């Protein structure tokens, strides 16, 4: 197909479709609902430092695969037939990727690596071709991105073929490449680096898509809580642990969606350097919130199963550490999207981290409610500050 007859696969510059999240994008996200479930179940079933490392690594992989696609879909029009077909293919590859997550470091390393490489190269090469008709600078950008994905892919496949003991080290290199690439503007020898001025991403679209991923992660927290509660029965301790988990999830929702999400969307939509803001605020920082939500979901599930088994440093570390990461992520997101430093969040992150030391004297259920008190204090403070700001503006 020549450039003259090739259909335009890009979103229009103006109008509703320019920024709207489409139904097919939401359908595509269902694969990542499954992926997040697989990630949380690793730590529910294997409670040791190596399982934690594997979960952190795989979460970074899943997040970067999803957010890279989100960047592409900020320009591609999902309602065009070829783009829809791309998303269906990516969904199939994503299902293979998610299905192999539990055994990715052992028996299913090669299927995992091949699915990931095909997923990443598939959308980057497709987007490069889609841009070739109208925007040569964007075509060059995605040629660079495809080159990085090819190098990463070689490392992923190499890691899948080496002995299990060496696999984690090889794959750490692959993850480092994936996370360094955007920060060095996808620099490629001879061709140089990408021009950040061409990263004219839709701020509204990016903000809404990332928010929807947080909903996916929070949804997994609800699923873990509900599943664990169904297994424990309607005892007094079970109900109390269920309420602690549910209240914690609600507070996490409020911390981001009641205060940060709307401000971030408004800020990036007005900014002139949307590309750099999107990279920092919507590519790098959100991983802290995802870690926080997934870790908290696992901790809630473990506490629901054994609410009064004390002296558990593992559960305390997951519970308090995950909440601290989530709060820190909120503070960094606020700053990256033009807001002030949220000192209550920064102090809260320190307090939550210090609370891990309470595990010898405080049972997990009590510690869970204590974490909720800290989160509730931050929600209350930010709510009061927001109302005062609105009153002053009026």
PyMOL commands that set and color helices and strands:
alter all, ss='L'
color gray80, all
select helices_A, chain A and resi 16-18+23-45+49-75+81-99+101-103+109-131+136-161+164-184+196-198+203-232+236-270+274-284+286-305+313-336+343-360+364-393
alter helices_A, ss='H'
color red, helices_A
deselect
rebuild
show_as cartoon
